């Protein structure tokens, strides 16, 4: 079985982690995989470092339609059994070629497609409806949460076209870490063992709710001066976040550490942060929490998307309603004062994730779905 995974190649964060983790584990199941992209970047570099075959057919601008025929011709000559798309740009191109290629195509819904361009009015007006139309043309869709499947069904998608496959994360590989002091030094924080460090690792876009994290941080800090906060990530809301920190006298309390590319630094964040948070307004099945679970991080998050399918509040972590800064701050305060509780919920989350959300289990489910689709096409 040969599967081409088609994605723009400019993706970062959870989508990149998901696809590379999936491809790496599909190879363990004797599946030939290839990554097909329309641009080069960190994504393609990391894929090549893993020994994954990468083909790039460049699309310099989104309106460069010449790439459509090139991709169609490449797929038809590739000898692949199926094309698996990821993301709006791949879906858009697939929309134009799926009737002219001789193998089945499917796509994974990694997020609410109506919110993908929430922070950019021009892109939202142009690409959101195009992606919505393209999604309806796929005969097979994988949703990374039950919540996403239900969302699609409410929007008129047929239930029998949708399978749920949770994101998975590597538990077998040995992780590398810096020492605690090295980690905090590298992100520009003078580590103090008397302090409790609360962090969020997220792109600084409106949908990620980093402003909610900062408001909860302010409320919690007013009651516990031993709290310190770390924000890893970059994006359009960076200045807004920096202005809020300055205006509220939090400059010595909150560290905006910027985007982290070093995987060892990210591993170290999840290992050494006392409380890991994610305060998004919309989510799928976020790797920012799974990576924390792998390192037994005590977790607080908002009850959105697939997060309630991942965390049972009070046992594996704590969940607050979207935008509920007061409840988030109360969870921060409670965990800051109870080290044993932090260890307990971190261990519970780790055990659950290893059992239910491993990368190999994710790959095996994908193989079953691929086999069903390919055999179904052959029987027509």
N, C-alpha and C positions, 0 to 999 in steps of 0.2 A: 504494500500500500504506500502510495506517495501522495503527500498532502502539501499544497502550497498555501502558506499563510500570507495574506495580502493586507498590508497596513501602510500608512503614509511613510513611516520611518522617522518622523519628527517627534514622535510621542515620547513623553517622559512619565515618571510617576507610576501609578498602578497599572496602566495599560502596558507599558514596557515590561514591567515585572511579570505581569500575567503571561504575555506572549512568550517571552524568553523562558520562563519557568515551564510553560506548557510544552514548547518545542523540545527543550532539553529532556523532558520526561517521556515524551512520545518516542524519542529515539531509543529509550530503554525498552520500549515495547515493540521493537523491530519495525518501526514506521519511518520511512524516508521523509524528511521534512525539508522545506525550503522557505526562506523568507523573501517575499517580493515586495519592494518598496518603491516609492516615487521620489525619495530624497535620502541623502546620507546624513548621519548624525550620530549622537551617542548610542542610540538604539542599534544601528547597524554595526557600529564598532564593537559593542558588547556581544552581539550575536556572533560576529566573526571570531571574537576571542573564545567563545564557547565551541567553536568549530562547526557552527551552523552555516549551511550554504546561503549566501545572500546575493540576490540579483536586484540591481537598482536600474529602473527605467525612469530617468529624471523627468519631472514635471516642474519647470521653473516657476510657473504661475498657475494659480487655480483655474484660470480660464484657458490654459493651454490644452486644447482638446485633441491635439495630435497624439498625445500619450495613450489615448483610449484604444486606437487601432493597434499600436505597438504592444500593449498589454494583452489584448485579445489574441493577437498572433502568437505571442510568446506562450501563453497558456495552452493554446491549441497544439503547439509543438512540444510541450514540456513532458508529455507522458504521465502527467499527474492524474490521480483518480478523483480529486476533489479540490476545490478552492475554498478556503476559510477566510472570510473578510473580518476586519476589525476597524471600526471607526468610520466617521462621516465621509472622509475623502475616498476611502476604499469602497464604501457603499455606493457613493455617487458614480464612480467609474463602473462598478459592477452593474449598476442600473442600465448602462448603455450596452454592455457586452453579454449579459447572461443568456440572451436568446441565441447568441452566435458562437458560444463555446460548447464543446461536446461533453462536458463533465458537469456534475452538480456543484452548486455554490451554496454556502450558508454564511451567516454572520453572527457574531457575538455582540449582544447589547451590554456594553460596559457601564452605561449611565442612562439617565433620562434624556433622550435625544432632544427633547424640547428645551433642555437647560444647558446643552453643550456650549452654546455661544451666548450665554446669558449676559456676559460682561462686554460684549461687542455688538452694538446695535446693527451695524452693517452686515456682519456675518450672520447674526440672528435672523434678519429679514430675508437673506438670500439662501443660506445653507441649511437652516433648520427645516423649512418646508421641503427642500430637495431631499434631505436625508430621510424625512418622514415618508415621502413617496417611494424612495428607494427601498426602505425597509419593508414596505408592503409588497414589493415584488419578489422578495426572497420566499422560497417554499419552506425553508428551515431557518429558525432563529434559536440561538442559545441565549438564555437570560442568566445572569450571574446571581440572581436572587429570585425567590418566589414572589417577592413584592414587585419586581420588574415584570414577571410573567403576568401577574394580576393586573398591573398597570396597562400592559399591552392589550390584554383581553378586554378591559374596560374601554379601550380606544378602538375596538372593532377588529383586532387581530384574531385569527382563528386559533383556539387553544391547542389543537392537534399539530400545529406548526411549530410549537415552542417547547423546548426542553430546558430544564433548570440544571445548571452545572455550577456549583460553588467554586470560587477561586481557591487555589491551593498554594501551599508554601512548602519549601524544602525543609524537612526536619532531619534528613540523613547527613547532609553535608556539615562539615566542621566550620564554624564561623570564626573569623579573626576579629580581635578587639584591641583597641588601645587600652592603656591603663585608665583608671577613672580620672586621674590628674591630667594625663595627656589629652583625653577627650575634652575636658572642660577648658583646658588651655587652648586647644585648637579652635574652639568656637568663641574664644575671647571672654571666658567667664573665670573669675578668680574663685575656685572651688572652696567652699567652707562646709565642713562636715556637719556643722550645727544647723545648716539650712536645709529646707525641703525644696527640691527642684521639680517644677511642673512644666511639661513641654507639649508642644504641638508640632508635628511635621506635616506641612500642607502647602500647596501652592497658594499664593496670596491673591486669590480671586474671590469674588463675592460669595459664590456658592459654597466655599469652604468655611465660611463663618469665622474667620480668624478674629474679626472685630468682636464677635460674641465671646471668644476665648479671652480677649483683653478686658472686656467688661466684667467677666466673671473673675478674672485675676485681680482687678481693682477691688471688687467687693470682698474677696477672700483676704487680700493683703491688708485691708483696713482692720481686720480682726486678728491677723496673724502676721507679725512683722518678720517672721523667719522664713516666709515663703519667697521663692525666686522663680522666675518664669523665663522659658526659652522658646523662641519661635524659629523653626528651621523651614526655609522656603522663600520664594521670591515671586513677584507678579505685580499686576496692575494696582493692587491695594497697598503696596508697600508704604507709599507716602502717607496714605490715610492712617495706616497703623502707627507709623512713626509720629505723626502729628498727635494722635490720641495719647500715645505714651508720654510725649512731651507736655501736652496740655494738662495731663492728670498727675504730673509729678512722679512718673513711674520709670524714669530713665535709668535709675540705679537698681531697678527691680526687674525689668524686662529686658532681655537680650534678643535683639533681632539678628540672628546669626547668618541669614542669607541661605542661598541654595547650596546644598551639599551634594557633591558628585562622588566623593570618596565612599565606597561601600563599607569600608572598615569603620569610618566615622559614623555612618548610619547605624551599623550594628552596635557600636558603642553607645550611641544615643539611647537605643531601646534597652540596653543592658543597665545603664547607669542613671537614667532618669527615674525619679521616685514615682512620678505619676505621669502617664501618657494620656493625652487627650485628643479628641477629634470632635469639633463642634460644627460640623457641616450642616447646611440646610437641606442638602440632597446627597445621597451616597449610593454606591452599589454594594460591593462586598469588599471593603477597603483593605488594601495591603498595609496601610499605615497602622491598622490594628492587628492584622495577622502577624506582621513583623514584630510588633510588641508582644504578642502572645508567645511567639517563639522564644523570646527572651524573658518570659514570665513578668512582663510589665503590668503593674496595677493600672487599670484603665477606666477612664470616664469618657463618655461620648453622648451624642444626641441620638434620640430614638427616631432615626430616619432611614429610608431605604432598607437595605438588607442587614443593617447593624443589629436589630432585635433577633434576627435569625442566627447571629453569631454570638451574641452576649445575652445571658439571662441576668437581668439586673439584680444586684445583691449577692450573686454567686460568682460570676465570672468577671464582673466589673459593675459599673453603675451607669445607668442611662437616664438622661433628662430630656424633657420635651424640647423641640426646636426653639431656639431663642430664649430659653429659660435660664438667664444668667444667674438668677438667685439660687436656683436649685443646683446648678453647676458649681457655684461658689461653695454651697453647703457641703457638697460631696468632696470638694477639694479640702475643706477644713477638716472634715471627718477623717479622711485618709491621711492627711498631714499629721494628725495627732495619734494615729494608730498604725505603727509599723507592722505589727502582726497581721492586721487586716489587709494591709498592702501586700504582704507576702502570700496570704491565703488566696485572695482573689487572683493574684498573678499566677500562682501555681494552678488554680482551677482552670484559668483561661488557657494556659499552656497545655494541660492534659486534654482539654476538649479539642483544641485546634489540632493537636497531633493525631488524635483519633479520627476526627471528622473532616479536616481540611488540609490533608497532606497533598503535596504536588503529585505524587504517584497515583493516588486515588482519583484526582482530577483528570489525569491523563488517561487512565483506564476507562473512565466514563466517556471521555471524548472518543476513544477508539471504538467503543460500543456504538456510539451515535454515528460515527463515520461509516462503520460497517453496515449498519442498518440502511443508511441513505444510499450508499454505493450499490448494495445488493438490490434495493428497491428500484433504482434506476435501471439496472441490468434486466430486471424482470418485466420492464415495460415493453 
